[in-house]
Amino acid sequence: DLEIIYSGSPAVRAGGGFKKFTLKAWANGELVDATNVKWSIDLIDGDLGKFEQSVKDNVFKIKCLPFYDMVGKTFTITATSEYGSKSLIVEVISL
């Protein structure tokens, strides 16, 4: 099983700081290291240039630059590892 962990709600603030998402993986009921993780983002109606991203192993950080026209839009992040893949819908909210 895979789970994307985050604090609060699955949302980033336009003009705010980085939001951190972490992939957790379980095999046979035990937490295992998922270090070979590939993160992707699917933004249906927007510009990825309006975001800044950082990836290190099982941690994905993203922030929306101060483009307030992005408020209310959503995007999907997907983490793929040797244990499968998991997606999460994230919303851009106002400060």
C-alpha positions in Angstrom: 0.0 0.0 0.0 1.1 3.6 -0.7 0.1 6.8 0.9 1.0 10.4 0.3 1.4 12.2 3.6 1.0 16.0 4.1 0.1 18.4 6.9 -3.3 20.1 6.9 -5.2 19.9 3.7 -3.9 18.9 0.2 -3.6 22.5 -0.9 -0.9 25.1 -1.8 -1.2 28.8 -1.3 -0.7 31.1 -4.2 2.3 33.3 -3.3 2.9 31.1 -0.2 5.8 28.8 0.8 6.5 25.2 -0.1 4.1 22.4 0.7 5.7 19.1 1.4 4.3 15.7 0.3 5.9 12.5 1.4 5.3 9.0 0.0 5.0 6.2 2.5 5.0 2.6 1.4 4.0 -0.6 3.2 4.7 -4.1 2.2 3.2 -7.0 4.1 1.9 -4.6 6.7 5.4 -3.1 7.5 6.7 0.3 6.6 9.4 0.0 3.9 11.8 2.5 2.3 10.5 3.9 -1.0 13.6 5.7 -2.2 13.3 5.1 -5.9 10.4 7.5 -6.3 9.5 9.4 -9.4 7.1 12.3 -8.9 5.0 13.9 -11.6 2.5 16.7 -11.8 -0.5 17.0 -14.1 -1.9 20.5 -14.3 -5.0 20.5 -16.5 -5.7 24.3 -17.0 -2.6 26.2 -16.0 1.1 26.8 -16.5 3.7 24.7 -14.7 6.0 27.8 -14.9 3.8 29.3 -12.2 5.1 26.7 -9.7 8.4 25.8 -8.2 9.2 22.2 -7.4 11.8 20.3 -5.4 12.2 16.5 -5.2 14.4 14.4 -3.0 13.8 10.7 -2.8 10.3 10.2 -1.4 9.7 13.9 -0.6 8.1 16.3 -3.1 7.8 20.0 -2.4 5.9 22.5 -4.4 4.9 26.1 -4.2 2.7 28.3 -6.3 4.4 31.6 -7.2 2.3 34.7 -6.7 0.0 34.1 -9.7 -3.4 34.6 -8.1 -5.3 33.6 -11.2 -4.3 30.0 -10.1 -6.6 30.2 -7.0 -9.3 27.6 -7.2 -7.5 25.5 -9.8 -6.4 21.9 -9.0 -3.6 19.7 -10.1 -2.7 16.0 -9.6 0.6 14.8 -8.2 1.6 11.2 -8.7 4.3 9.3 -6.9 5.6 6.1 -8.6 7.9 3.7 -6.9 8.9 0.0 -6.9 5.7 -0.6 -4.8 3.3 1.0 -7.3 1.9 4.5 -7.7 -0.4 6.8 -5.8 -2.0 10.1 -6.9 -3.4 13.0 -5.0 -5.5 16.0 -6.2 -4.1 19.3 -4.8 -5.9 22.7 -4.8 -4.4 26.2 -5.1 -5.9 28.4 -2.4 -5.4 32.1 -1.5 -3.2 33.3 1.3 
